[in-house]
Amino acid sequence: MDDYDPEEIEAGRLLFARQATFVMGCAKIEQLPDPDLPEIAFAGRSNVGKSSLINGLVGMKGLARASNEPGRTREVNFFDLDGKLRLVDLPGYGWAKASKTTVKKFQDLGRDYLRGRVTLKRVYLLIDARHGLKKVDDEALDALDLAAVSYQIVLTKADKLKKGEGEAMREKTLKAVSKRPAAYPAVALTSSEKGFGIEELRAEIIRTTGAQP
C-alpha cells in the first residue's frame, strides 16, 4: 500500500465519519440513481467480507448487511456518504447454490454497471487473504479489464494470517495482477474485524475520488 501523510489519514477519517445511509438496491440497469456523485464500488466472491469492509470504512455495524447465506447480495446496492461520495456494493460471485440463469442475470447487471457508469472512480476487488486469487476470480478480473475500469485488489481477513504471511500474500497478489491493464499497482491488506488497513484505505479512496470531508 502507498504511504499516506497524517493529513490524508485525517481527511479520510473525517470523510467517513459523515453520515452514511442506504439509498437503494437495483435489480435492473434502468433503476440506477443519477450519476451525480463520485462512486467507488466493491466486488468480490460471496462471503469475502464486502459488507464487513463497507461497515468498517463508515464505522457502522449495520449499514451493509452481512449474510450467512452466500450470494445474498443480488442487486447493486448504493450507499450515500452525506452527499460527498457513493459506495456501491456489487453482486457477489462464486455462488454454489444459485442456478446458472440467476448467476448470469446478476453478473450481467454488474457488468452493465461497470461499462456505463461515468462517475465510477474505482472498483475495489476483495480477495480473502487466506486463500489469495483463485480461478473463480479470473472472470471478475477479465470483466474489469474489458470494462477498462480502474480496480485495486483489497485483501480481507488479514487478522486470520500468521505474522509475515500478509505481506507475502500482498506481494504474490501484486505480481499476479501486474500485467493486467486496468489493475492499480498496489494491493491493500485489511482486517475489518481488527480495523487493520482501514485508515489507509480511506486515504486511498480520497486520493482516488477527490472527495473531501
C-alpha positions as CSV (number, residue, x, y, z in Angstrom):
1,M,0.0,0.0,0.0
2,D,1.2,3.5,-0.7
3,D,2.4,5.8,2.1
4,Y,-0.1,8.4,3.4
5,D,0.7,11.5,5.3
6,P,-1.2,12.4,8.6
7,E,-3.3,14.9,6.7
8,E,-4.6,12.3,4.3
9,I,-5.3,9.9,7.1
10,E,-7.2,12.6,9.0
11,A,-9.1,13.6,5.8
12,G,-10.2,10.0,5.3
13,R,-11.3,9.7,8.9
14,L,-13.4,12.9,8.7
15,L,-14.9,11.9,5.3
16,F,-16.0,8.5,6.5
17,A,-17.3,9.9,9.9
18,R,-20.0,11.6,7.9
19,Q,-23.5,10.1,7.9
20,A,-23.8,7.1,5.7
21,T,-27.2,5.9,4.5
22,F,-28.6,3.1,2.3
23,V,-30.1,4.6,-0.9
24,M,-31.4,1.8,-2.9
25,G,-30.9,-1.7,-4.3
26,C,-31.2,-2.0,-8.1
27,A,-32.1,-5.2,-9.9
28,K,-32.2,-3.6,-13.3
29,I,-29.8,-1.1,-15.0
30,E,-32.7,1.3,-15.6
31,Q,-33.1,1.7,-11.8
32,L,-29.7,3.1,-11.1
33,P,-29.6,6.5,-9.4
34,D,-28.4,9.5,-11.5
35,P,-24.6,9.6,-11.9
36,D,-24.2,12.9,-9.9
37,L,-21.7,11.9,-7.3
38,P,-18.3,10.2,-7.5
39,E,-18.6,6.4,-6.8
40,I,-16.4,3.6,-5.7
41,A,-17.6,0.0,-6.0
42,F,-16.8,-3.1,-4.1
43,A,-16.7,-6.5,-5.8
44,G,-15.7,-10.0,-4.7
45,R,-16.8,-13.5,-4.1
46,S,-19.7,-14.2,-1.8
47,N,-18.7,-14.2,1.9
48,V,-15.3,-12.5,1.2
49,G,-16.3,-9.7,3.6
50,K,-17.7,-7.0,1.4
51,S,-20.4,-5.9,3.9
52,S,-17.9,-6.0,6.8
53,L,-15.4,-3.8,4.9
54,I,-18.1,-1.2,3.9
55,N,-19.3,-1.2,7.6
56,G,-15.7,-0.8,8.8
57,L,-15.0,2.1,6.5
58,V,-18.0,4.1,7.7
59,G,-17.7,2.9,11.3
60,M,-21.3,1.4,11.4
61,K,-22.0,-2.2,12.1
62,G,-25.3,-2.4,10.3
63,L,-25.1,-0.3,7.2
64,A,-24.4,-3.1,4.7
65,R,-26.0,-6.2,5.9
66,A,-23.8,-9.3,6.1
67,S,-25.4,-12.6,5.4
68,N,-24.6,-16.1,6.4
69,E,-26.1,-17.2,3.1
70,P,-23.6,-16.8,0.3
71,G,-24.9,-15.0,-2.8
72,R,-27.5,-12.9,-0.8
73,T,-26.3,-9.7,-2.5
74,R,-28.0,-10.0,-5.8
75,E,-28.6,-6.3,-6.5
76,V,-26.4,-3.4,-7.0
77,N,-26.7,-1.6,-3.6
78,F,-26.0,2.1,-3.2
79,F,-24.9,3.9,0.0
80,D,-24.6,7.7,0.2
81,L,-21.9,9.3,2.3
82,D,-23.5,12.6,3.2
83,G,-23.7,13.8,-0.4
84,K,-19.9,13.5,-0.8
85,L,-19.5,10.0,-2.2
86,R,-21.4,6.9,-3.1
87,L,-20.3,3.4,-2.0
88,V,-21.6,0.7,-4.3
89,D,-21.9,-3.0,-3.3
90,L,-21.9,-5.2,-6.4
91,P,-23.4,-8.7,-6.5
92,G,-21.1,-11.4,-5.2
93,Y,-19.9,-14.2,-7.4
94,G,-18.9,-17.8,-6.9
95,W,-22.2,-19.0,-5.6
96,A,-22.5,-22.7,-5.2
97,K,-26.3,-22.9,-4.7
98,A,-27.7,-20.4,-7.3
99,S,-28.8,-21.5,-10.7
100,K,-26.8,-20.6,-13.8
101,T,-29.6,-18.4,-15.0
102,T,-29.7,-16.5,-11.7
103,V,-25.9,-16.1,-11.7
104,K,-25.8,-14.8,-15.3
105,K,-28.6,-12.3,-14.6
106,F,-26.7,-10.7,-11.7
107,Q,-23.3,-10.9,-13.2
108,D,-24.7,-9.2,-16.3
109,L,-26.1,-6.5,-14.1
110,G,-22.7,-5.9,-12.5
111,R,-21.1,-5.8,-16.0
112,D,-23.6,-3.3,-17.3
113,Y,-23.0,-1.0,-14.3
114,L,-19.2,-1.2,-14.8
115,R,-19.3,-0.4,-18.5
116,G,-21.7,2.6,-18.4
117,R,-21.0,4.4,-15.1
118,V,-19.2,7.6,-15.9
119,T,-18.9,8.6,-12.2
120,L,-17.3,5.3,-11.2
121,K,-13.7,6.1,-10.0
122,R,-12.5,2.7,-8.9
123,V,-13.6,-0.8,-8.1
124,Y,-12.1,-2.5,-5.1
125,L,-12.0,-6.2,-5.7
126,L,-11.9,-8.1,-2.4
127,I,-9.9,-11.3,-2.1
128,D,-9.7,-13.4,1.1
129,A,-6.0,-13.0,2.3
130,R,-6.0,-16.6,3.5
131,H,-6.6,-18.0,0.0
132,G,-5.4,-15.4,-2.5
133,L,-6.5,-15.2,-6.1
134,K,-8.4,-18.3,-7.3
135,K,-9.6,-19.4,-10.7
136,V,-13.1,-18.2,-9.9
137,D,-11.7,-14.6,-9.6
138,D,-10.2,-14.7,-13.1
139,E,-13.6,-14.0,-14.7
140,A,-14.1,-10.9,-12.5
141,L,-10.6,-9.7,-13.3
142,D,-11.2,-10.2,-17.1
143,A,-14.5,-8.3,-16.8
144,L,-12.9,-5.4,-15.1
145,D,-10.1,-5.3,-17.7
146,L,-12.6,-5.5,-20.5
147,A,-14.6,-2.6,-19.0
148,A,-11.4,-0.6,-18.7
149,V,-12.3,0.4,-15.1
150,S,-9.5,1.1,-12.7
151,Y,-9.6,-1.5,-10.0
152,Q,-7.5,-2.3,-6.9
153,I,-7.2,-5.6,-5.0
154,V,-8.1,-5.5,-1.3
155,L,-7.0,-8.5,0.7
156,T,-9.5,-9.1,3.5
157,K,-9.4,-11.1,6.8
158,A,-5.7,-10.4,7.3
159,D,-6.1,-11.0,11.1
160,K,-6.5,-14.7,10.3
161,L,-2.9,-14.9,9.0
162,K,0.3,-15.6,10.9
163,K,3.0,-12.9,11.1
164,G,4.6,-12.3,7.8
165,E,2.0,-14.1,5.7
166,G,0.1,-11.0,5.0
167,E,3.0,-9.2,3.3
168,A,3.9,-12.3,1.4
169,M,0.3,-12.6,0.1
170,R,0.3,-8.9,-0.8
171,E,3.5,-9.3,-2.9
172,K,2.2,-12.5,-4.5
173,T,-1.1,-10.9,-5.4
174,L,0.6,-7.7,-6.8
175,K,2.8,-9.8,-9.0
176,A,-0.2,-11.8,-10.3
177,V,-2.1,-8.7,-11.5
178,S,0.9,-6.7,-12.5
179,K,0.4,-7.2,-16.2
180,R,-3.4,-6.7,-16.2
181,P,-4.2,-3.4,-18.0
182,A,-6.7,-1.9,-15.6
183,A,-5.2,-3.1,-12.3
184,Y,-4.0,-0.3,-10.0
185,P,-0.4,-1.2,-9.0
186,A,-0.9,-1.6,-5.2
187,V,-2.6,-4.2,-3.0
188,A,-4.4,-3.2,0.2
189,L,-4.1,-5.5,3.2
190,T,-7.1,-5.2,5.6
191,S,-8.9,-6.7,8.5
192,S,-12.4,-5.3,9.2
193,E,-12.6,-7.1,12.5
194,K,-9.4,-5.6,13.8
195,G,-9.5,-2.3,11.9
196,F,-6.2,-3.0,10.2
197,G,-5.6,-1.2,7.0
198,I,-8.9,0.7,7.1
199,E,-7.3,4.2,7.7
200,E,-5.0,3.7,4.7
201,L,-7.9,2.5,2.5
202,R,-9.9,5.6,3.4
203,A,-6.9,7.8,2.5
204,E,-6.6,5.9,-0.8
205,I,-10.3,6.5,-1.6
206,I,-9.8,10.2,-1.0
207,R,-6.9,10.2,-3.5
208,T,-8.8,8.2,-6.0
209,T,-12.1,10.2,-5.9
210,G,-11.0,13.7,-4.9
211,A,-13.9,13.7,-2.4
212,Q,-13.2,16.0,0.5
213,P,-14.6,15.9,4.1
